[in-house]
Amino acid sequence: MAEQGLRERKKQATRRMISDVATGLFVRRGFDAVTVAEIADAAGVSKMTVFNYFPRKEDLFLDRHDDRLRELEAVVRDRPAGEPVAVAMRRYQHELLAARHPLSGAIEGVRGFWSVLESSPALVSRSIEQEHEIAAMLAGVLAEETGDELGARLVANLLTATLTTIYHTSVARIIAGDDLARVQADQVAVIDRAFDVLEQGIGPGRDRVHSDG
């Protein structure tokens, strides 16, 4: 068991090293200008090794997706009995923000990351695919739990849209030049506002965009 754990840690370290090397090249030269062969050479591994860890070049840059899927699945499956899924997701989003996790969108380095992403149609397309994969995963878990496939798909899509909106709100402000500390402080209210709308639904009067402030 200890040997198995050591192997897994080594694999994760190799994966992280390859991704870090690739990201450095992408930031300096642009995603489309860098080949997988160049990444392998810079990382000191074979091209096949790169593909063993990252079947798609885009995932070398968008490398947190698998972790994201596992974490979101755990949020749903491991929440307390009877707790609404939106409550669990709200808590998770606040935890990401408090930890200054990259997936919170409210961290240093967002400008550089987003500049690389938006400069590549392949990365933009892959990021959209990843959102669809999150929604599909959540729909599957919720359908398994409730037996209501239609309701599960609807809730999963709403949750995914909520998470995406929260993330992009902070990213857009940072790119626009807003103070990072202020963005981070304001994101607490953004998270709660987003999940309030999700939990309460459109309802009377909510068919118009408005602010409670």
Helices and strands as residue ranges (DSSP letters): H 2-29, G 31-33, H 36-43, H 47-53, H 58-61, H 65-77, H 85-98, G 102-104, H 110-118, H 121-146, H 149-175, H 180-200
